[in-house]
Amino acid sequence: MQTKPIEMNKVLAEFKKRTMDSLNTKLAIEWAGSELKQNLGLKMAAGEELDLTFDYLGTGSFYQNIAWGYYQPIEKYFNNDIYPGLMKAFTVRTCARNMATTSQNVNRTMKVLDWIFTSQENNDLFTWGLEGEHWTKVEDKGYSRTDEQEKNTTFHGIKFQCMLCMNARM
């Protein structure tokens, strides 16, 4: 089971700092691990508000969660120039239904995802963590961890094929 990295709080603090004047959003991320299917069902049945869940085809629950009505269509966010980062990072098929039906923050959540995928620097924050602390840049597009960084880092990024739930709030 994937668990929340200890360093994730530092990454979220950096996100807040970088976006204070633009998005003004606080992220709450819950790592669901293999129990996503059960936890998501319980949360949705209880009417708990979730903004986004990263569920993917490999879990066997993606289409079942669609059938149960847990996800709402969000295709329109991927087919326009308002969210260029989303168009670049995802195909409509891979992320078209990962917005929980209980979300009241669809636009804010899409803006957060777009911010992450619009620039390499933003993407690196969530993929690798804090530059210099969790990883070191090698030349133009290379990434590396020193032995010390590898030893002291549990942050291996949010793999956008992992199972997690995210809320985006002001």
Helices and strands as residue ranges (DSSP letters): H 8-19, E 26-31, G 33-35, H 36-45, E 52-54, G 57-59, H 62-67, E 71-72, G 75-77, H 84-89, H 92-95, E 99-100, H 106-118, H 120-128, E 136-138, E 142-144, H 147-152, E 164-169
